[in-house]
Amino acid sequence: MQKRITPLFLVLLLGAASEAGAQSYPTPVEGDFAASDFTFQSGETLPQVRIHYRTVGTPRKDPDGIVRNGVLILHGTGGSGRGFLSQGYAGRLFGKGQLLDAERYFIILPDNVGHGQSSKPSDGLRMKFPKYGYRDMVALQHLLVTRGLGLSHLRLVMGTSMGAMHTWLWGYLYPEFMEGLVPLASNPVEIAGRNRVWRKLLVDAIVNDPTWNNGDYTEQPRGLSNALGFLLMATSSPLQWQKQFPTAAAADKWLANQIASRSRNSDANDMIYHFRASEDYDPSPHLGQIVAPLLAINSADDFVNPPELPMMRELIQQVKRGRFVLMPVSDRTRGHGSHSVPDLWSEELARFLAELKR
């Protein structure tokens, strides 16, 4: 749909949110939920799957005793819920008077299985860890929200990158559970074409390296560095990189620092699982089952979801109450990472929240 002129009430709302930007939000509370005897789509089981999470704010029940202020925010591949607690994200959204004011909303930030402080291959099972897919990850999120936190309803499900793809799955797997859906940086279609190629090259860089040793390494395999290189390119921002590294020497120095720092905080087996998990993703046959209003936002400088691909514009028509916004390239966009810069899309989020049923 075409971008519309911002109504006056949204201008005032966004202005109030901006003025409140310096105010703090409630202290996050951390916890762990244990899913017992969980069976993965592969048929494999674990006696216990630990899902770590953080919450910000307080659940509030309506007169019928139902918590209706829950907001589930889902992170991207290789990330964790902690990533949303930065000043650039939480500081723009969770503060008093801001769009997701934590005095009004109960914000849930899980670490997905395989990520952060949740159960993952590097805990000890390595490549014997059950093969999980996006369906498994969403099922565990649902268990956390329902059994772990006792909610039967969510005001909003939103996510970035992988979390955006999970948001599409929530839309048809649990169609009546949430009032709104906001996937940022995604396409609701099987991962194929260039998107599949770079992901497979990333995994192959690890598994084809003899030092990987079928996952039984004593130090990170050499192939991890090459895998990280593919990830850097996929999340690149051409305009920003050219400005930040205008010489070959500057680019080389930055790259070396990135590979070194990311290698210290990455595990090769975990990374293999991160990217193989997407192989069961394809919401396209189910889009007609999504009944909640949905706002999909992409950026035109996104390597992973480039604007020349027609899928989103075509498939959004199948979502009964869906709307797609493509942000143009600007000095403010950050390629795929634009999904985590609220200043870029807060106007659209404000409109969406205002249109949701009250």
C-alpha positions as CSV (number, residue, x, y, z in Angstrom):
1,M,0.0,0.0,0.0
2,Q,1.1,3.5,-0.6
3,K,2.5,5.6,2.3
4,R,-0.1,8.0,3.7
5,I,0.2,11.4,5.3
6,T,0.7,11.1,9.0
7,P,-2.5,12.1,10.9
8,L,-2.2,14.9,13.5
9,F,-2.8,12.5,16.4
10,L,0.1,10.4,15.3
11,V,2.4,13.4,15.1
12,L,1.4,14.3,18.7
13,L,1.9,10.7,19.8
14,L,5.3,10.4,18.2
15,G,6.3,13.8,19.6
16,A,5.4,12.7,23.1
17,A,7.3,9.5,22.7
18,S,10.4,11.4,21.6
19,E,10.3,13.7,24.6
20,A,10.0,10.7,26.9
21,G,13.1,9.1,25.3
22,A,15.4,10.0,28.1
23,Q,13.2,8.3,30.7
24,S,13.9,4.8,32.0
25,Y,11.7,1.8,31.7
26,P,11.1,-0.8,34.5
27,T,14.0,-3.1,35.4
28,P,13.8,-6.3,33.3
29,V,13.1,-9.5,35.2
30,E,14.9,-12.6,34.1
31,G,13.7,-16.2,34.4
32,D,13.8,-19.7,32.9
33,F,11.0,-21.9,31.7
34,A,11.5,-25.6,31.5
35,A,9.5,-27.5,28.8
36,S,9.4,-31.1,30.0
37,D,9.6,-34.1,27.6
38,F,9.5,-31.9,24.5
39,T,9.2,-33.7,21.2
40,F,10.6,-31.9,18.2
41,Q,9.2,-32.1,14.7
42,S,12.1,-34.4,13.8
43,G,10.7,-37.0,16.4
44,E,13.7,-36.4,18.7
45,T,13.0,-35.6,22.3
46,L,14.7,-33.9,25.2
47,P,13.6,-34.5,28.8
48,Q,13.8,-30.8,29.4
49,V,14.2,-27.7,27.1
50,R,15.2,-24.6,29.0
51,I,13.9,-21.3,27.6
52,H,15.4,-18.2,29.2
53,Y,13.5,-15.0,29.0
54,R,13.2,-11.4,30.2
55,T,10.1,-9.5,31.0
56,V,9.6,-5.8,31.3
57,G,6.5,-4.4,32.9
58,T,3.5,-6.1,34.7
59,P,0.8,-8.3,33.3
60,R,-2.6,-6.7,33.9
61,K,-5.9,-8.5,33.8
62,D,-9.1,-7.1,32.4
63,P,-12.5,-7.4,34.2
64,D,-12.8,-11.0,32.8
65,G,-9.5,-12.0,34.4
66,I,-7.6,-12.1,31.1
67,V,-4.2,-10.6,30.7
68,R,-4.4,-8.5,27.5
69,N,-1.3,-6.3,27.6
70,G,1.3,-8.9,26.7
71,V,3.7,-8.0,23.9
72,L,6.0,-10.8,22.6
73,I,9.1,-9.6,20.8
74,L,11.2,-12.2,19.0
75,H,14.9,-11.8,18.1
76,G,16.9,-12.7,15.0
77,T,19.2,-15.5,14.1
78,G,22.1,-15.8,16.5
79,G,20.7,-13.1,18.8
80,S,18.9,-13.2,22.1
81,G,16.2,-11.2,23.9
82,R,18.8,-9.2,25.7
83,G,19.6,-7.5,22.4
84,F,16.3,-5.6,22.6
85,L,17.4,-3.9,25.9
86,S,19.7,-1.4,24.2
87,Q,19.2,2.3,24.5
88,G,18.6,2.4,20.8
89,Y,15.7,-0.1,21.0
90,A,14.2,-0.3,24.5
91,G,15.2,3.3,25.1
92,R,13.0,4.3,22.1
93,L,10.1,2.0,22.8
94,F,9.7,0.9,26.4
95,G,9.9,4.2,28.3
96,K,7.1,6.1,29.8
97,G,4.9,7.6,27.1
98,Q,6.6,5.6,24.3
99,L,4.8,3.3,21.9
100,L,5.4,0.1,24.0
101,D,5.4,1.9,27.3
102,A,6.3,-0.8,29.9
103,E,4.1,0.8,32.4
104,R,1.2,-0.1,30.1
105,Y,2.5,-3.3,28.4
106,F,3.9,-6.6,29.7
107,I,6.9,-7.1,27.3
108,I,8.3,-10.6,26.9
109,L,11.7,-11.1,25.4
110,P,12.7,-14.8,25.1
111,D,15.9,-16.4,24.1
112,N,14.9,-19.0,21.4
113,V,16.0,-22.6,21.7
114,G,19.6,-22.8,20.4
115,H,20.3,-19.2,21.4
116,G,21.4,-17.1,24.3
117,Q,20.9,-18.7,27.7
118,S,18.3,-21.3,26.4
119,S,19.2,-24.9,25.7
120,K,21.6,-25.2,22.8
121,P,24.1,-27.6,21.2
122,S,27.1,-26.0,22.8
123,D,25.7,-26.8,26.3
124,G,27.3,-30.3,25.8
125,L,25.2,-32.4,23.3
126,R,26.9,-30.7,20.3
127,M,25.6,-32.3,17.1
128,K,23.6,-34.8,19.1
129,F,21.3,-32.0,20.1
130,P,17.8,-32.5,18.5
131,K,17.4,-31.0,15.1
132,Y,15.0,-28.1,15.6
133,G,13.1,-26.0,13.1
134,Y,11.2,-22.8,13.2
135,R,8.0,-24.7,14.0
136,D,9.7,-26.1,17.1
137,M,10.9,-22.6,18.1
138,V,7.5,-21.1,17.8
139,A,5.9,-24.0,19.8
140,L,8.4,-23.4,22.6
141,Q,7.6,-19.7,22.6
142,H,3.9,-20.5,22.9
143,L,4.6,-22.9,25.8
144,L,6.6,-20.1,27.5
145,V,3.8,-17.6,27.1
146,T,1.0,-20.0,28.1
147,R,2.4,-22.5,30.6
148,G,5.4,-20.5,31.8
149,L,3.8,-17.0,32.1
150,G,0.1,-18.0,32.3
151,L,-1.1,-15.9,29.4
152,S,-4.0,-16.9,27.1
153,H,-3.8,-13.8,24.9
154,L,-1.2,-11.3,23.5
155,R,-1.8,-7.8,22.4
156,L,1.1,-8.0,19.9
157,V,3.6,-10.4,18.4
158,M,6.5,-8.7,16.6
159,G,9.9,-9.8,15.6
160,T,13.1,-9.0,13.7
161,S,14.5,-11.1,10.9
162,M,14.2,-14.7,12.1
163,G,11.8,-13.4,14.7
164,A,9.8,-11.8,11.9
165,M,9.5,-15.2,10.2
166,H,8.4,-16.6,13.5
167,T,5.7,-13.8,13.7
168,W,4.3,-15.1,10.4
169,L,4.1,-18.6,11.9
170,W,2.3,-17.3,15.0
171,G,-0.2,-15.7,12.6
172,Y,-1.6,-19.0,11.3
173,L,-0.5,-21.5,14.0
174,Y,-2.3,-19.5,16.8
175,P,-4.6,-17.2,14.8
176,E,-6.9,-16.1,17.6
177,F,-4.1,-15.7,20.2
178,M,-2.9,-12.2,19.4
179,E,-4.5,-8.9,18.4
180,G,-1.7,-7.8,16.0
181,L,1.4,-9.0,14.2
182,V,4.4,-6.9,13.1
183,P,7.2,-8.8,11.2
184,L,10.2,-6.6,10.4
185,A,12.6,-7.7,7.7
186,S,11.2,-10.9,6.2
187,N,9.4,-12.6,3.4
188,P,6.5,-15.0,4.0
189,V,7.9,-17.7,1.6
190,E,10.2,-20.6,1.6
191,I,13.9,-19.6,1.8
192,A,15.2,-20.2,-1.7
193,G,17.2,-18.4,-4.4
194,R,20.1,-16.2,-3.2
195,N,18.7,-16.3,0.4
196,R,19.1,-20.1,0.5
197,V,22.5,-20.0,-1.3
198,W,24.3,-17.7,1.2
199,R,22.9,-19.6,4.1
200,K,24.0,-23.0,2.7
201,L,27.5,-21.5,1.9
202,L,27.7,-20.3,5.5
203,V,27.0,-23.8,6.9
204,D,29.2,-25.5,4.3
205,A,32.1,-23.3,5.3
206,I,31.9,-25.0,8.7
207,V,31.0,-28.6,8.0
208,N,33.5,-28.9,5.1
209,D,36.3,-27.8,7.2
210,P,38.3,-30.8,8.6
211,T,38.9,-29.0,11.9
212,W,35.2,-29.1,12.5
213,N,35.6,-32.8,13.2
214,N,31.9,-33.6,12.9
215,G,31.2,-31.1,15.7
216,D,33.7,-32.7,18.2
217,Y,36.3,-29.9,18.2
218,T,38.3,-28.7,21.1
219,E,38.6,-25.2,19.7
220,Q,36.4,-23.4,17.2
221,P,37.1,-24.7,13.7
222,R,38.8,-22.4,11.1
223,G,35.6,-22.5,9.0
224,L,33.8,-20.4,11.6
225,S,35.6,-17.3,10.3
226,N,34.5,-17.9,6.8
227,A,30.9,-18.5,8.0
228,L,31.0,-15.2,9.9
229,G,32.1,-13.5,6.7
230,F,29.0,-14.7,4.9
231,L,26.8,-13.4,7.8
232,L,28.5,-10.0,7.7
233,M,27.8,-9.6,3.9
234,A,24.2,-10.7,4.4
235,T,23.6,-8.0,7.0
236,S,25.7,-5.4,5.3
237,S,24.6,-1.8,4.7
238,P,26.4,-0.5,1.5
239,L,25.7,3.2,2.0
240,Q,26.8,3.1,5.6
241,W,29.9,0.9,5.0
242,Q,31.1,3.1,2.2
243,K,30.9,6.1,4.5
244,Q,32.5,4.3,7.5
245,F,35.3,2.6,5.6
246,P,36.2,4.9,2.7
247,T,39.6,3.2,2.1
248,A,40.8,-0.3,1.7
249,A,42.8,-0.1,4.8
250,A,39.8,1.1,6.9
251,A,37.6,-1.7,5.5
252,D,40.3,-4.4,6.2
253,K,40.9,-3.2,9.7
254,W,37.1,-3.2,10.5
255,L,36.7,-6.7,9.0
256,A,39.6,-8.1,11.0
257,N,38.1,-6.7,14.2
258,Q,34.7,-8.0,13.4
259,I,35.8,-11.5,12.7
260,A,38.0,-11.6,15.8
261,S,35.3,-10.3,18.2
262,R,32.5,-12.4,16.7
263,S,34.6,-15.5,16.7
264,R,35.1,-15.1,20.5
265,N,31.3,-15.0,21.0
266,S,30.2,-17.7,18.5
267,D,30.0,-21.4,18.5
268,A,30.2,-23.3,15.2
269,N,27.7,-26.0,16.1
270,D,25.2,-23.5,17.4
271,M,25.6,-21.6,14.1
272,I,24.9,-24.7,12.0
273,Y,21.7,-25.3,13.9
274,H,20.7,-21.6,13.7
275,F,20.7,-21.7,9.9
276,R,19.4,-25.2,9.3
277,A,16.4,-24.4,11.5
278,S,15.0,-22.2,8.7
279,E,14.6,-25.2,6.4
280,D,11.0,-25.9,7.5
281,Y,9.9,-22.3,7.0
282,D,7.2,-21.6,4.4
283,P,4.1,-19.8,5.6
284,S,2.9,-18.9,2.0
285,P,0.2,-21.7,1.8
286,H,-1.3,-20.5,5.1
287,L,-1.5,-16.8,4.7
288,G,-5.3,-16.9,4.3
289,Q,-5.6,-18.3,7.8
290,I,-4.1,-15.2,9.4
291,V,-7.0,-13.2,10.8
292,A,-5.1,-10.7,13.1
293,P,-4.1,-7.4,11.6
294,L,-0.6,-7.6,10.3
295,L,2.0,-4.9,9.4
296,A,5.0,-6.1,7.5
297,I,8.0,-3.7,7.2
298,N,11.1,-4.2,5.0
299,S,13.9,-1.9,4.0
300,A,14.9,-1.4,0.4
301,D,18.7,-1.8,1.2
302,D,18.1,-5.3,2.8
303,F,20.4,-7.9,1.2
304,V,18.4,-10.7,2.7
305,N,15.0,-9.4,1.5
306,P,15.8,-7.2,-1.5
307,P,13.0,-5.0,-2.9
308,E,13.2,-6.4,-6.4
309,L,11.8,-9.7,-5.2
310,P,8.0,-9.6,-5.8
311,M,6.9,-12.1,-3.2
312,M,5.9,-9.7,-0.4
313,R,3.8,-7.4,-2.6
314,E,2.0,-10.4,-4.1
315,L,1.6,-12.5,-0.9
316,I,0.4,-9.7,1.4
317,Q,-2.7,-9.6,-0.7
318,Q,-3.6,-13.0,0.8
319,V,-3.5,-11.7,4.3
320,K,-7.0,-10.5,5.1
321,R,-5.9,-7.5,7.2
322,G,-2.3,-7.2,6.0
323,R,-0.3,-4.1,5.0
324,F,3.2,-3.9,3.7
325,V,5.5,-0.9,4.0
326,L,8.9,-0.8,2.1
327,M,11.2,1.8,3.6
328,P,13.3,3.6,1.0
329,V,17.1,3.6,1.2
330,S,18.2,6.7,3.2
331,D,21.1,7.9,5.3
332,R,19.2,6.5,8.2
333,T,18.5,3.0,7.0
334,R,20.9,0.2,8.0
335,G,20.3,-2.6,5.5
336,H,18.9,-5.7,7.1
337,G,19.6,-4.2,10.5
338,S,17.0,-1.5,9.9
339,H,14.6,-3.8,11.7
340,S,16.2,-2.8,15.0
341,V,16.1,0.9,14.5
342,P,12.7,2.0,15.8
343,D,13.2,5.6,14.7
344,L,12.8,4.3,11.1
345,W,9.5,2.6,11.6
346,S,7.9,4.0,14.8
347,E,5.5,6.1,12.8
348,E,4.1,3.0,11.1
349,L,4.0,1.1,14.4
350,A,2.1,4.0,16.0
351,R,-0.5,4.0,13.3
352,F,-0.9,0.2,13.5
353,L,-1.3,0.3,17.3
354,A,-3.9,3.1,17.1
355,E,-5.9,1.0,14.5
356,L,-5.9,-2.2,16.6
357,K,-9.2,-2.9,18.4
358,R,-9.1,-1.4,21.9
